[in-house]
Amino acid sequence: WYYMKNLFRTILIILIILPMSCGKEEDSSDSEILKSDEKSIISFSFEKANNSVLDSSLFAVVNENEGTITINAPNGLDVSELVPTIEISEFASINPTGVQNFNSDVTYTVTAEDSTTKDYIAKFLYEEITIDSMEPTNGPKNTIVTFTGDNFGTNIENIQVFFDDIEAEVQQVNQTSITTVLPPKAYSGIVKIIIGEQEFDGFVFDYEISDVNVSIITGSIDSGFVNGSASIAQFSRPNDITVGVDGNLYVSDTGNNSVRKVTYEFIDNLLAGISVTTLAGNGNYGFANGSGQDAQFDAPVGITSDSNGNIYVADLFNNSIRAITPSGEVTTLLDLNSSELIPVLGQNFSFNPDGLAIDDEDNLYITERSSHSILKVAFSGEISRIAGDGTSGYVDGNGTSAKFSYPKDIAVDSNGNLYVTDNGNNVIRKISTSGDVSTFAGSTVSGFSNGSGAIASFNYPQGITIDSQDNLYVVDVGNHSIRKIDMLGSVTTLAGNGISGFTSGIGSQAMFNQPRGISIDTNGNLYVTDSGNNSIRLITQE
């Protein structure tokens, strides 16, 4: 009985302890499963009370399966310093905390009580921007231009507007409109709107010139050969001018048989620091190559420059084309001894170059007076006659079937078309890239009339240049004026009034005396050789 009693007691103890032990193991297992699930982001928001840049609170969408946090926000919102309000699972922790820069995605890591982790990527999605209209579509400087659409945001610093690459002042912005002020010298062209990182360019603005002003850069009515500052420098019958790749002006000073250089700068839209030097030549006529003053010319007329800063001059009475390096070293490119001209002009050719132009590929174009032709000197050195049959006349046609009468100057537009001042015919001719010669503006009867095409008239047109919108500017020598021709062939008078004189002023109030050459810089400023006044003039357009 004693042994039976002890055995019974042992069995009873085992029956009591075993269920308790099993219960503890089950409780422990349940506890570990619960901890592994406690690493969720329950909610994610930006409270207006904690973020002064917000107009109202923002609430994110949390995708537990994909581990993403998406915040839809208006455009232009400054998200560089935002404090989110985050609710996570009990017993879990999250990193990072506090202020974050949401200009790029932010990764949050949630750590459960049992040290397991889960990552969530938070990103901002912005509402789609639409720009529906621009009003007005044309106007002068300082015109208020308004863009309408949707989802522009309210941050004015997030928006930029450019008219033909000139940045405009943004005055006001809200979700549906942007108000800007048209800057001076924006000119006609594509309008670009940048909102945040998105760019739009679906509008074109037609800029209207409202102010044309003519002033004197340097020189005086008295001829001379003096270098120095603007007030003391002197020229003698300056003929042509070009803006070099360095931004300086280069002038063929015909009466002084030299090439002059004019350096300057613009400060607050005013010319300053003007200085005149002699790049090549010494005032005496002759025919000599060499450096600077050792070189000699005889009546330099047309002038142009290439992309490397080299200057090319038509040396009229030396029947040659001269080349000048930026350091002033002069060589002869073509003259009466150039055998390569024989296949182009004939065995006993004459060579009287006048106007010059260079295209974007550094091909050189020459108006040749004696053969009434247009020549091309390719960058490779190949020479060809691209228009004119060698005799004087007035015939449109292709290439050498066309006729000119003493063509004076030439310019190249952005598409490679050539424009020639056909001096003897008082017209402006166009040579297409396929060689077709047509009359762009003017009639064979000299006059001083504005209008379209043949309605317009000129009186011995000479210098010609082209702006970035392919408008032409022609020096009308006999009318002592500067004419402007738009892309459709409509002619207006930009400056001058048909009467010779020496007066600065606005548009038609200004006066010239037999102006001859013209060139334009990248800002649309025009430079004119006022030959009869022995001076260099500036024309600004706004």
Wavefront OBJ file of the C-alpha trace (Angstrom):
o trace
v 0.000 0.000 0.000
v 2.826 2.370 0.771
v 4.363 1.936 -2.670
v 1.002 2.224 -4.356
v 0.320 5.484 -2.523
v 3.640 7.050 -3.657
v 3.067 5.942 -7.238
v -0.384 7.511 -7.234
v 1.044 10.797 -5.854
v 3.730 10.889 -8.586
v 1.186 10.354 -11.379
v -1.039 13.085 -9.944
v 1.819 15.626 -9.877
v 2.732 14.806 -13.483
v -0.899 15.270 -14.600
v -1.026 18.700 -12.923
v 2.373 20.032 -14.137
v 2.197 18.795 -17.765
v -0.786 20.945 -18.891
v 0.760 24.020 -17.248
v 4.011 23.470 -19.122
v 2.209 22.976 -22.414
v 0.215 26.161 -21.827
v 3.380 28.218 -21.306
v 4.906 26.998 -24.591
v 1.697 27.846 -26.457
v 1.568 31.304 -24.891
v 5.219 31.921 -25.842
v 4.584 30.931 -29.485
v 1.544 33.213 -29.732
v 3.568 36.115 -28.327
v 6.344 35.703 -30.909
v 3.829 35.727 -33.859
v 2.206 38.912 -32.586
v 5.565 40.750 -32.363
v 6.556 39.840 -35.946
v 3.445 41.603 -37.314
v 3.921 44.839 -35.434
v 5.835 46.843 -38.091
v 3.174 48.603 -40.116
v 2.668 52.262 -40.986
v -0.950 52.864 -40.148
v -1.214 56.485 -41.334
v 1.080 59.132 -42.834
v 0.195 62.826 -43.145
v 1.498 66.380 -43.083
v -0.429 68.534 -40.655
v -0.799 72.212 -41.559
v -0.137 73.097 -37.911
v 3.347 71.541 -38.161
v 4.214 72.789 -41.682
v 3.838 76.495 -42.369
v 4.242 76.091 -46.155
v 0.986 74.145 -46.419
v -2.352 75.757 -47.206
v -4.086 72.655 -45.833
v -3.082 69.269 -44.411
v -1.932 66.515 -46.781
v -2.801 62.852 -46.297
v -0.838 60.024 -47.886
v -1.966 56.662 -49.206
v -0.041 53.798 -47.585
v 0.210 50.556 -49.582
v 1.219 47.891 -47.088
v 1.793 45.183 -49.710
v 4.044 47.299 -51.970
v 5.684 49.240 -49.167
v 4.869 52.652 -50.680
v 3.637 55.940 -49.276
v 2.138 58.224 -51.957
v 1.410 61.905 -51.340
v -0.574 63.828 -53.964
v 0.326 67.527 -53.832
v -0.143 70.768 -55.765
v 2.647 71.920 -58.081
v 5.092 74.432 -56.720
v 4.884 73.194 -53.141
v 8.168 73.567 -51.261
v 8.807 70.066 -49.917
v 12.424 70.582 -48.888
v 11.624 70.828 -45.150
v 8.468 68.963 -44.159
v 7.565 67.236 -40.882
v 5.302 64.201 -41.339
v 2.902 62.849 -38.715
v 3.259 59.058 -38.711
v 1.222 56.412 -36.855
v 2.869 52.975 -36.615
v 2.172 49.635 -34.935
v 2.312 49.406 -31.139
v 5.731 48.474 -29.750
v 7.398 49.324 -33.151
v 9.855 52.135 -33.947
v 10.551 54.131 -37.162
v 13.565 55.799 -38.747
v 14.179 58.556 -39.881
v 12.142 60.985 -37.827
v 11.581 64.741 -37.844
v 12.173 67.161 -40.740
v 12.873 65.586 -44.129
v 13.611 66.784 -47.693
v 11.001 65.230 -49.982
v 12.437 66.609 -53.225
v 13.566 63.011 -53.696
v 12.065 59.779 -52.384
v 12.499 59.134 -48.643
v 12.841 55.580 -47.317
v 11.339 54.846 -43.888
v 12.289 51.700 -41.946
v 9.849 50.326 -39.358
v 11.385 47.971 -36.757
v 9.157 45.550 -34.813
v 9.634 44.598 -31.187
v 11.325 41.409 -32.271
v 13.850 43.448 -34.370
v 12.441 42.452 -37.781
v 12.108 45.380 -40.228
v 10.046 46.623 -43.173
v 10.897 49.502 -45.578
v 8.419 52.023 -46.978
v 9.265 54.507 -49.776
v 7.562 57.897 -49.502
v 7.188 59.965 -52.697
v 5.315 63.065 -53.800
v 3.156 62.951 -56.917
v 2.177 66.285 -58.407
v -1.007 67.142 -60.221
v -0.818 67.281 -64.040
v -0.038 70.764 -65.337
v -1.986 72.090 -68.313
v -1.402 75.419 -70.097
v -4.365 76.346 -72.259
v -3.780 79.896 -73.464
v -1.477 82.929 -73.695
v -2.935 86.424 -73.945
v -2.052 88.570 -75.759
v 0.031 86.884 -78.451
v 1.715 90.079 -79.621
v 2.780 93.437 -78.234
v 5.682 95.766 -77.363
v 8.046 95.646 -74.379
v 6.409 95.764 -70.924
v 3.217 94.139 -72.226
v 1.461 92.139 -69.481
v 1.197 88.563 -70.733
v -1.029 86.045 -68.909
v -0.961 82.263 -69.216
v -4.035 80.286 -68.112
v -4.350 76.616 -67.297
v -4.421 74.415 -64.225
v -2.205 73.174 -61.391
v 0.463 75.892 -61.610
v 0.902 75.960 -57.836
v 1.373 79.127 -55.799
v 5.159 79.320 -55.423
v 6.358 82.145 -57.701
v 9.980 81.016 -57.292
v 9.064 77.703 -58.903
v 8.160 79.338 -62.238
v 10.266 80.818 -65.055
v 9.058 82.277 -68.364
v 11.303 83.012 -71.362
v 10.391 84.953 -74.507
v 12.827 83.926 -77.246
v 15.325 82.918 -74.518
v 15.006 86.265 -72.662
v 13.722 85.697 -69.124
v 10.618 87.645 -68.136
v 9.581 88.926 -64.718
v 6.874 86.728 -63.198
v 4.556 89.064 -61.321
v 1.911 86.717 -59.973
v 0.977 83.048 -59.941
v -1.916 80.970 -58.681
v -3.257 77.536 -59.536
v -4.841 78.701 -62.816
v -2.829 81.698 -64.063
v 0.685 83.083 -64.473
v 1.197 86.820 -65.065
v 4.455 88.059 -66.634
v 5.947 91.269 -68.052
v 7.370 91.112 -71.603
v 11.086 92.064 -71.393
v 12.736 94.534 -73.783
v 14.513 93.045 -76.795
v 12.737 89.715 -76.408
v 11.786 89.869 -80.104
v 9.521 87.379 -81.813
v 9.969 83.719 -81.072
v 9.069 80.695 -78.987
v 7.824 81.170 -75.435
v 9.189 78.711 -72.874
v 7.483 78.164 -69.493
v 9.219 76.158 -66.758
v 7.157 74.995 -63.782
v 9.255 73.011 -61.341
v 11.008 70.451 -63.500
v 8.444 70.524 -66.328
v 8.967 72.599 -69.485
v 6.373 73.839 -71.981
v 7.042 75.568 -75.327
v 3.809 75.520 -77.306
v 3.359 79.272 -77.802
v 4.914 81.879 -80.112
v 4.925 85.592 -79.272
v 5.107 88.317 -81.928
v 7.242 91.097 -80.441
v 6.509 94.620 -81.674
v 9.345 97.152 -81.833
v 8.203 100.333 -80.104
v 11.458 102.272 -79.658
v 14.234 102.739 -82.236
v 17.099 104.942 -81.137
v 20.132 106.097 -83.151
v 23.325 107.352 -81.490
v 27.003 107.925 -82.297
v 29.523 105.340 -81.092
v 32.703 107.026 -82.276
v 34.147 109.184 -85.028
v 33.410 112.745 -86.041
v 32.222 114.610 -89.094
v 35.851 115.537 -89.824
v 37.880 112.795 -91.455
v 41.178 111.688 -89.962
v 43.269 108.738 -88.875
v 43.368 108.829 -85.082
v 43.157 105.966 -82.592
v 41.952 106.382 -79.023
v 38.776 106.807 -77.044
v 35.371 107.389 -78.625
v 35.597 111.163 -78.436
v 38.957 111.524 -80.208
v 39.048 108.634 -82.713
v 38.725 109.515 -86.388
v 37.921 107.626 -89.604
v 37.950 108.453 -93.301
v 34.987 107.217 -95.343
v 34.414 103.990 -93.372
v 32.720 101.549 -95.730
v 31.689 98.330 -93.996
v 31.532 96.795 -90.540
v 31.306 93.360 -88.937
v 30.792 92.077 -85.389
v 33.588 89.628 -84.661
v 33.225 86.393 -82.729
v 34.852 88.254 -79.828
v 32.008 90.819 -79.861
v 34.247 93.668 -81.055
v 33.587 95.741 -84.163
v 35.862 95.622 -87.209
v 35.632 98.443 -89.742
v 36.991 98.752 -93.275
v 38.305 102.327 -93.117
v 38.455 102.885 -96.866
v 39.937 106.380 -96.911
v 42.692 105.321 -94.510
v 43.392 102.031 -96.341
v 43.192 100.154 -93.040
v 41.077 97.887 -90.869
v 40.099 99.409 -87.532
v 38.994 97.638 -84.363
v 36.437 99.106 -81.943
v 36.255 97.583 -78.464
v 33.441 98.437 -76.069
v 31.042 97.062 -73.491
v 27.425 97.602 -72.499
v 26.714 98.757 -68.948
v 23.020 99.169 -68.079
v 22.250 99.115 -71.826
v 24.680 101.969 -72.483
v 27.949 101.770 -74.421
v 31.033 102.273 -72.302
v 34.793 101.853 -72.496
v 34.923 102.530 -76.235
v 38.411 102.365 -77.738
v 39.554 102.457 -81.377
v 42.780 100.833 -82.588
v 44.211 99.835 -85.982
v 44.240 96.088 -86.581
v 46.042 96.233 -89.933
v 47.247 98.872 -92.390
v 49.057 102.153 -91.870
v 47.084 104.788 -93.737
v 49.064 104.471 -96.987
v 47.719 102.629 -99.994
v 49.693 99.677 -101.316
v 49.650 95.908 -101.604
v 51.706 94.186 -98.932
v 51.139 91.280 -96.593
v 52.549 91.324 -93.094
v 51.707 91.996 -89.489
v 49.641 94.984 -88.393
v 51.013 98.253 -89.759
v 53.410 96.453 -92.101
v 50.453 95.343 -94.228
v 48.947 97.595 -96.879
v 45.561 97.822 -98.599
v 44.123 99.925 -101.401
v 40.490 100.883 -100.715
v 39.253 98.048 -98.454
v 35.467 97.780 -98.771
v 33.475 94.677 -97.765
v 34.367 92.969 -94.486
v 33.226 89.866 -92.606
v 34.480 87.460 -89.913
v 34.491 83.707 -89.339
v 33.962 81.493 -86.298
v 37.693 81.462 -85.499
v 37.979 85.230 -85.266
v 39.613 85.707 -88.663
v 38.645 88.824 -90.626
v 38.171 88.854 -94.415
v 38.379 92.071 -96.447
v 37.554 92.848 -100.049
v 40.580 94.947 -101.112
v 38.934 96.709 -104.049
v 41.745 98.374 -106.007
v 44.101 95.479 -105.295
v 41.493 93.157 -106.842
v 41.882 90.772 -103.932
v 40.458 89.152 -100.826
v 42.691 89.603 -97.797
v 42.592 87.528 -94.605
v 43.571 88.896 -91.189
v 44.184 86.735 -88.126
v 43.057 87.906 -84.663
v 46.654 89.010 -84.002
v 46.692 91.189 -87.142
v 48.680 89.000 -89.550
v 47.572 89.778 -93.127
v 47.714 87.343 -96.049
v 46.154 87.272 -99.522
v 43.422 84.702 -100.057
v 42.541 85.482 -103.700
v 43.770 87.976 -106.309
v 44.384 88.324 -110.047
v 47.180 85.766 -109.799
v 44.916 83.059 -108.368
v 44.742 80.378 -111.032
v 41.822 78.727 -109.249
v 39.643 81.635 -110.395
v 40.228 80.832 -114.097
v 37.669 77.969 -114.290
v 35.128 80.260 -112.615
v 35.711 83.638 -114.274
v 37.553 82.741 -117.482
v 41.124 82.900 -118.774
v 41.530 86.683 -118.822
v 39.323 87.373 -115.843
v 38.761 90.562 -113.918
v 38.280 90.337 -110.176
v 36.581 93.178 -108.298
v 35.211 91.752 -105.024
v 32.928 94.004 -103.008
v 30.598 92.463 -100.424
v 31.468 89.454 -98.231
v 29.577 87.057 -95.977
v 30.376 83.856 -94.073
v 27.856 81.126 -93.246
v 27.705 78.800 -90.228
v 30.087 76.366 -91.932
v 32.654 79.110 -92.650
v 31.962 79.119 -96.388
v 32.772 82.537 -97.864
v 30.426 84.336 -100.287
v 31.574 87.203 -102.518
v 29.699 89.748 -104.611
v 31.923 90.206 -107.660
v 31.297 93.514 -109.453
v 33.023 93.017 -112.795
v 31.190 89.753 -113.577
v 27.945 90.791 -111.813
v 28.071 87.435 -110.055
v 27.980 85.730 -106.678
v 30.950 83.494 -105.881
v 31.373 80.878 -103.187
v 34.658 79.857 -101.612
v 33.918 76.642 -99.745
v 35.687 75.917 -96.473
v 37.493 73.164 -98.376
v 38.879 75.819 -100.759
v 36.730 74.953 -103.785
v 35.556 78.047 -105.695
v 32.331 78.251 -107.701
v 29.996 80.787 -109.298
v 26.582 80.169 -107.693
v 24.568 82.929 -109.390
v 24.913 85.396 -112.268
v 25.912 84.760 -115.866
v 28.792 87.249 -116.010
v 26.861 90.081 -117.665
v 24.844 92.952 -116.262
v 21.061 92.660 -116.333
v 17.941 91.896 -114.339
v 16.733 88.330 -114.734
v 15.429 85.912 -112.099
v 16.234 82.249 -112.613
v 18.366 79.402 -111.360
v 22.070 79.871 -110.716
v 24.033 81.202 -113.666
v 20.896 81.845 -115.732
v 20.089 84.804 -113.441
v 21.432 88.314 -113.971
v 22.522 91.032 -111.515
v 23.768 94.585 -111.956
v 26.683 95.510 -109.716
v 25.718 93.446 -106.667
v 27.085 95.166 -103.562
v 26.661 93.119 -100.392
v 25.397 89.744 -99.254
v 24.038 88.065 -96.117
v 23.032 84.525 -95.083
v 19.864 83.616 -93.156
v 19.344 80.808 -90.646
v 18.263 78.394 -93.403
v 21.238 79.032 -95.665
v 19.423 81.328 -98.125
v 21.442 84.265 -99.459
v 20.219 87.853 -99.827
v 21.997 90.287 -102.142
v 21.723 94.058 -102.491
v 21.497 94.339 -106.271
v 22.732 97.924 -106.367
v 22.325 98.672 -110.057
v 18.791 97.281 -110.102
v 17.704 98.905 -106.797
v 16.323 95.592 -105.533
v 17.020 92.907 -102.941
v 17.515 89.475 -104.475
v 17.157 86.095 -102.774
v 19.194 83.007 -103.669
v 17.662 79.826 -102.259
v 19.711 76.840 -101.145
v 18.849 75.198 -104.474
v 20.221 78.202 -106.383
v 16.947 79.817 -107.447
v 17.298 83.601 -107.744
v 14.199 85.743 -107.124
v 13.407 89.354 -106.292
v 12.580 89.637 -102.611
v 11.804 93.361 -102.390
v 11.998 96.512 -104.491
v 11.609 97.448 -108.130
v 14.077 98.619 -110.756
v 12.831 102.190 -110.383
v 14.681 104.019 -107.625
v 12.570 105.633 -104.920
v 11.796 105.780 -101.232
v 8.600 103.824 -100.664
v 7.662 101.304 -98.004
v 5.407 98.342 -98.703
v 5.441 94.713 -99.651
v 7.594 93.253 -102.396
v 7.693 95.313 -105.591
v 5.638 98.133 -104.025
v 8.713 99.110 -102.009
v 11.547 101.053 -103.600
v 15.222 101.725 -102.793
v 17.887 104.118 -104.004
v 21.189 102.246 -104.406
v 20.919 99.682 -101.587
v 24.291 98.606 -100.269
v 25.014 97.019 -96.852
v 22.821 94.170 -95.608
v 22.584 92.062 -92.444
v 20.108 89.606 -90.897
v 18.833 89.167 -87.329
v 18.015 85.961 -85.462
v 14.397 86.066 -86.707
v 15.609 86.376 -90.337
v 14.542 90.008 -90.705
v 16.769 91.882 -93.150
v 18.326 95.298 -92.538
v 19.426 97.189 -95.644
v 21.502 100.356 -95.895
v 19.702 102.523 -98.451
v 22.598 104.795 -99.419
v 20.774 107.186 -101.718
v 17.953 107.639 -99.218
v 20.344 108.077 -96.265
v 18.344 105.547 -94.270
v 18.167 102.042 -92.845
v 15.337 99.871 -94.138
v 13.910 96.750 -92.521
v 12.410 93.825 -94.462
v 10.501 91.108 -92.620
v 10.394 87.441 -93.625
v 7.381 88.072 -95.878
v 9.123 90.823 -97.840
v 7.374 93.786 -96.214
v 9.630 96.874 -96.190
v 9.602 99.630 -93.558
v 12.014 102.449 -92.725
v 13.761 101.750 -89.440
v 15.872 104.910 -89.166
v 16.507 107.993 -91.254
v 14.098 110.085 -93.302
v 15.588 110.401 -96.763
v 17.498 113.617 -95.984
v 21.243 113.650 -95.373
v 22.476 114.996 -92.057
v 24.196 114.070 -88.827
v 21.584 113.813 -86.082
v 20.969 111.236 -83.374
v 17.462 110.509 -82.210
v 14.447 108.233 -82.457
v 13.745 106.462 -85.749
v 12.870 108.953 -88.467
v 14.295 111.873 -86.464
v 17.815 110.488 -86.904
v 19.860 111.495 -89.937
v 22.732 109.855 -91.831
v 24.969 110.909 -94.703
v 25.519 108.106 -97.212
v 25.588 105.201 -94.735
v 27.130 102.120 -96.321
v 27.790 99.103 -94.100
v 25.754 97.405 -91.387
v 26.147 94.528 -88.923
v 24.183 93.149 -85.995
v 25.161 91.568 -82.676
v 23.493 88.771 -80.718
v 21.420 91.282 -78.740
v 19.878 92.818 -81.839
v 21.956 96.011 -81.766
v 22.779 97.367 -85.224
v 26.076 99.027 -86.150
v 26.284 101.310 -89.183
v 29.211 102.926 -90.996
v 27.966 106.458 -91.622
v 30.478 107.077 -94.389
v 29.683 110.694 -95.192
v 29.871 111.592 -91.497
v 33.090 109.556 -90.939
v 31.504 107.872 -87.938
v 30.136 104.633 -86.536
v 26.483 104.736 -85.489
v 24.472 102.495 -83.145
v 20.789 101.593 -83.633
v 18.970 99.953 -80.727
v 15.527 98.389 -81.018
v 13.169 97.765 -78.119
l 1 2 3 4 5 6 7 8 9 10 11 12 13 14 15 16 17 18 19 20 21 22 23 24 25 26 27 28 29 30 31 32 33 34 35 36 37 38 39 40 41 42 43 44 45 46 47 48 49 50 51 52 53 54 55 56 57 58 59 60 61 62 63 64 65 66 67 68 69 70 71 72 73 74 75 76 77 78 79 80 81 82 83 84 85 86 87 88 89 90 91 92 93 94 95 96 97 98 99 100 101 102 103 104 105 106 107 108 109 110 111 112 113 114 115 116 117 118 119 120 121 122 123 124 125 126 127 128 129 130 131 132 133 134 135 136 137 138 139 140 141 142 143 144 145 146 147 148 149 150 151 152 153 154 155 156 157 158 159 160 161 162 163 164 165 166 167 168 169 170 171 172 173 174 175 176 177 178 179 180 181 182 183 184 185 186 187 188 189 190 191 192 193 194 195 196 197 198 199 200 201 202 203 204 205 206 207 208 209 210 211 212 213 214 215 216 217 218 219 220 221 222 223 224 225 226 227 228 229 230 231 232 233 234 235 236 237 238 239 240 241 242 243 244 245 246 247 248 249 250 251 252 253 254 255 256 257 258 259 260 261 262 263 264 265 266 267 268 269 270 271 272 273 274 275 276 277 278 279 280 281 282 283 284 285 286 287 288 289 290 291 292 293 294 295 296 297 298 299 300 301 302 303 304 305 306 307 308 309 310 311 312 313 314 315 316 317 318 319 320 321 322 323 324 325 326 327 328 329 330 331 332 333 334 335 336 337 338 339 340 341 342 343 344 345 346 347 348 349 350 351 352 353 354 355 356 357 358 359 360 361 362 363 364 365 366 367 368 369 370 371 372 373 374 375 376 377 378 379 380 381 382 383 384 385 386 387 388 389 390 391 392 393 394 395 396 397 398 399 400 401 402 403 404 405 406 407 408 409 410 411 412 413 414 415 416 417 418 419 420 421 422 423 424 425 426 427 428 429 430 431 432 433 434 435 436 437 438 439 440 441 442 443 444 445 446 447 448 449 450 451 452 453 454 455 456 457 458 459 460 461 462 463 464 465 466 467 468 469 470 471 472 473 474 475 476 477 478 479 480 481 482 483 484 485 486 487 488 489 490 491 492 493 494 495 496 497 498 499 500 501 502 503 504 505 506 507 508 509 510 511 512 513 514 515 516 517 518 519 520 521 522 523 524 525 526 527 528 529 530 531 532 533 534 535 536 537 538 539 540 541 542
